[in-house]
Structure formats: structure tokens, C-alpha cells
Amino acid sequence: MDSDLVPAAVSARTPLLSEAAIRLVKALDDGNCLEELFPLVADMAKEFRGQGLVSCEKMLAMFEDPDCEDYLTMMRLFHMFNRKTLRALILGTIPYDVPDIASPNNENLYPAQGAGTYLAGLSIEGRRGAFLNCEEIAKVLGILESYRLGCEAWLEISREDDYGQSQVDPDQRAHLESAMMLDNEFLAENRRWRDGDEFRRPLAMNGKTSFAAIAGLEDQFRRRLRFRESDPEVFQISSPAMPRHDPSCSTMKRSSSIRNLLIACIRKLGLNVVGNAYPIMLAWQPSHIPLTEILVTVLSHSLVSLGGFNVIQPGTSPIPGNPTHQRYEDNQILIFLDRPWAHENITFSHEIWDARPALVEAVRRIEQNDASRERTRQLAAENQRLRAVVEGLMLDVERVLDERAAERERVRRRLDEIRPIMDLVDLIRECYVSNSEDPARDDPEEDEHN
């Protein structure tokens, strides 16, 4: 990935990195196995408590109990990450690292083939995956503020039964007109608002949290301005994103009003937005899909109040379609056999736990101290639990290998069955060719003689 050389630090290019995210990237760079890193993922999840816009208590409860089934399953799913992709996801640089499908970094992603979690990312056309600079962000903030004031004006005039829109003051009219023109970006020509039309309900006012979501996006963009004084022209390579279950960008246009609002604001600056869906995690069981969404949301900090577009608790969005059992099996084969990442991660975690004689010796010595026996039992239980997680992952790999071997055996037997038929077909073809090339078959005198 191009961001491999980007340091794990808050900078003009990556202004929104949290403390837990920085610790996780540094630990990843230090070569720790993914099993060792997962508690740092839980720390990133706990940072969600620092925002009050989106309730995440159900999700947070999963990360607080290391013995619950969801926690253990997420730890297993965490091993499916390509380490380069994981680093870019935490930094927020996936669009920068994979600006288009022809990018060589695309090899670090899974193919888009159904069930799983995709990342809907944004970048600016012509910038090779980079986002806005601080001067542009300041202009976007002004447009967002005007839109929010237009929403407030709409609420006010919609409550005025006696006078309605005839009593709109000049400031309100200006903000409403600005909101209507932004909404036109996503409306067909025959539905667009025109000067002289009555004002309509702004499109981003589509739920109880509309104002709070717009305000959350404004706050996020204010925090993106922290390097405006020192680096006003530097393009940020971390950009807002959101996880999706559908790889189609068309469904995002219909479902995320906050994302659409930002795109409209950027277009008003005369810039074109590039939107792509990146396959980050695939699922091989239906129950994995909400858990992969939670992992991608936590690792990308994609709540609108943090660094993305999400306005609902992760793991609760509807899953479109109904992937077939064969599709899940295809994903399983892809994850464990066709891509090396899962096997490498699982093997590495397994080796780390098998190569800790020093830890074993330390625990033995601690056991000699009566005051430390309870703590020793806790450490032993934790070691046993984590070993069970890794062994479970190894069993997943072995099962898929066995299934693939069985499939190959079935194919081999089928080939053995049809080989005599194919040999017969080849014999008939040879006889036909031989007869058609026999010059005697074309000699009329020989035919008369016979």
C-alpha cells in the first residue's frame, strides 16, 4: 500500500487519528500477531463512548466481555484481514491506496463477490485518491452551515399555518435557496427546484437525527482544520467513509443523505467526487455479516461524529438480498485457500503462543507465591481461552482443505468415469478423418470395379 510509509501520527494528511488507532498501527508495524492486537481493537471501540450522537451500547458490550461468543467470533474474523489493508483502514487511506481498479494495491483486497462488508470511500478526481485540503474544507463548512440553517428555516415556515412561506425573511430565503440547489444535485431534471417554486423539505431532513447528523459532520470537518495555519494546501489522504453490505455505489446514493450532502457541497466548489466501494471483509456464514460491519466501523472510526458518515449503531443496518449457501462456501474457499492472509495470520498467532517458554517459566515461579495464585489461575485461563480461539481458526482452515480435497477427488472420479467415453469419441473422430482423407473414396473407376 502507498500509505505503508505514512507514520502512525496525527498530521496534516491524517488529522483525525485517535490515540487507540495510533497504538494499534504502531503495534501492527512492530510485527505483533493479530491475536495480540485484538485488545487494541476493543480500545478503539471504547473510544466511541466519547461521542454522544450515535448510541453504541450494544456494540460496546460485545467488546467488554472477552468470553462472549461475539467477541471470540470477531477475534477469529479479525484474522481474515490482509495486514496492509488493515493498516490503511485504520489510517483512513483506503481510497488513497486503491484509487482505481487498475491500482496494483488492489491485490491486497478481496474480490467483490457478495456477502461481507465493503467500505464506501470518497476522493477527489485527479488527485490519485487524495481528499480535500484545509482551505477547501473551510469552504465546505460554510456550505454545510448554510444548509443546516436552511433546514431550520424550513421547520419554522412549516409551522406557520397563517403566513407560511410568504413570511420568509431574506436570510432564511438565502439559506433555503442554497439548500434547494444542493438537493438538485441528486434529483432528476423534472424534479429539480427552480427559482420561484415553493420551498420543499430539504432532502437531508429524513429522520429524527437529521440536525444532529449535519452538526456532527460540521464538527468532524472543523477537526479536519487543525493544520490550517501550518499546512493549508496539503491534501488530506484520510477521507470520510462508511461500511456497506452492498458493493453497488447506486444504493449508497439512495440510502445515505449525509454522504450525498457532502458530495453536493464538494461539487459546489467545482470539484468532482470519486466514490468507490472496496471489499474489506467477506463472510462465510450469515451471522458473520453484522460482526464484520462492526469491525470495519470500529477500525475506520466511521461514525459521522468521528470520521465517517454512519448515523446508526453498527451491526444493525439491513442486509440486502439473500446470498446462497454456495456463495458462502465460495467465500470460505477464497478466504482460506485462494488468499494467503488468513492462513498466514492464523499460523503466526499459533506460533506465538507455542513459542513462549519464558512465559511458562514465569507463571511457574509466580505459582510459588501464595498471594499470586489467583492471578496465575486467571492468566492460565486466559491463555487457554486464546489458544482455543486460535485452534478454532486452525480447524476452519483444515476443514476447508478437507472439503477442497474431497471436491478434487470427486472431480477425479468423474473424469475416470467419462474417460472411456472420451476415448471412444476420439476413436470415432480418427476413423472419420481417416476415411475422409482416403483417396480411394474419390476414385469413380474403383467404385465401378467394386
Secondary structure, 3 states (H helix, E strand, C coil): CHHHHCCCCCCCCCCCCCHHHHHHHHHHHCCCCHHHHHHHHHHHHHHHHHCCCCCCHHHHHHHHCCCCHHHHHHHHHHCCCCHHHHHHHHHCCHHHHCCCCCCHHHHHCCCCCCCEEEEEEEEECCCCCCCCCHHHHHHHHHHHHHHHHHHHHHHHHHCCCCCHHHHCCHHHHHHHHHHHHHHHHHCCHHHCCCCCCCCCCCCCCCCCCHHHHHHHHHHHHHHCCCCCCCCCCCCCCCCCEEEECCCCHHHHHHHCHHHHHHHHHHHHCCCCEEEEEEEEEECCCCCHHHHHHHHHHHHHCCECCCCCCECCCCCCCCCCCCCCHHHHHHHHHHHHHHCCHHHHHHHHHHHHHHCCHHHHHHHHHHHCCHHHHHHHHHHHHHHHHHHHHHHHHHHHHHHHHHHHHHHHHHHHHHHHHHHHHHHHHHHHHHHHHHHHHCHHHHCHHHHHHC
